[in-house]
Amino acid sequence: MPEINQETDAKSPMIECHDLWKIFGSNSDKAMAAVKNQGLSKLEVRDSFNCVVGVQNASFTVNEGEIFCIMGLSGSGKSTLIRHINRLIEPTHGTVKIDGQDINKLNARELRQLRAEKIGMVFQSMALMPHRTVRENVAFSLEVRGIDKKERDEVADRAIDAVDLNGWDMKYPDELSGGMQQRVGLARAIAADPAILLMDEPFSALDPLIRRQLQDKFMALSAEMKKTTLFITHDLDEAIRIGDRIAIMKDGVIVQIGTPEEIVTAPADDYVADFVAGISKLELITAQKVMEPVSTYESRNGPIKEEKFPEAAPTDNLDTLVDISIDTNHPIIVKGSDGRPTGIVTKHALLRGIQGRIEEDEA
């Protein structure tokens, strides 16, 4: 049994979805053809074929060790999509590969093995067994796999320690708060040592403070254990806070995929723009996004005087740039790791960046 803080090597695709469709209903094949050929909307499919479009033409990859957030409102298809990754739902069309293996080709035994050994899932409702202690709940998947009691207790104790529930191992679920029960669910998932974690709105029912604490704990564990994570949420703030990349869904369609910075600064359409309108840009947008080339600045203002210009790194965010800018009337010079100037951030560009309006000549 491997240690729960397994290391991973160079990043490579762990999850691959290609042209994935899920249409619920007896006329799903006809409905899918109509969507492809006639461009029918979700409502038109419902009215014409008595079918529901859950997922439409979804394609994406998740790299090893990446936190990939799928964000959308209720009914957007995000929970339907995540259930294809461990084949809790059979696709109408398309492929899902886990570590290069097409899971649609697995037989029942192979699928059970995949779910038991490679994929862990954390739901909003933990469904903890009330007659079992915290340790017994955490160790349950190991028990199912036939691991002897001494070893599974040791693994469970490490997982319990990882989520800061020391001393609660012999308690029962009804003795725990909602946040603590959620920690048990997370511990149960990581005790099984899966390569992939599927998390379906795991923190959405919690109070804001507890939710933020668990987000912090999850991000710390993710960085330490380097698990590949597919994280479902309806909260863009949460997606931006924890995701390496974000996919935004609407009516079963993935509208945009990008880093938090890309989603906020370059929304694909009005739907995404409405979502990001109220998001603070201070910690998301970096100097390299708002700086202009040194040559462009010098063409307007003459040669730069490096000794007078405060310095920043390309990865410094707007919050840091604001702190630097407060104490000077000069623009900020951005220098790379080699110490050479790579760009200039003017106050004008900084203010535009705070607004989320990245101008072409400053991008």
Secondary structure, DSSP 8 states (H G I E B T S, - for coil): ---SS----S--EEEEEEEEEEEESTTHHHHHHHHHHH---HHHHHHHHS-EEEEEEEEEEEETT-EEEEE--TTSSHHHHHHHHTTSS--SEEEEEETTEEGGG--HHHHHHHHHHTEEEEESS----TTS-HHHHHTHHHHHTT--HHHHHHHHHHHHHHTT-TT-TT--GGGS-HHHHHHHHHHHHHHT--SEEEEESTTTTS-HHHHHHHHHHHHHHHHHH--EEEEEES-HHHHHHH-SEEEEEETTEEEEEE-HHHHHHS-SSHHHHHHHTTS--TTT-BHHHH-B-HHHHHHHH-S--TTTS-EE-TT-BHHHHHHHHHT-SS-EEEE-TTS-EEEEE-HHHHHHHHHT---GGG-
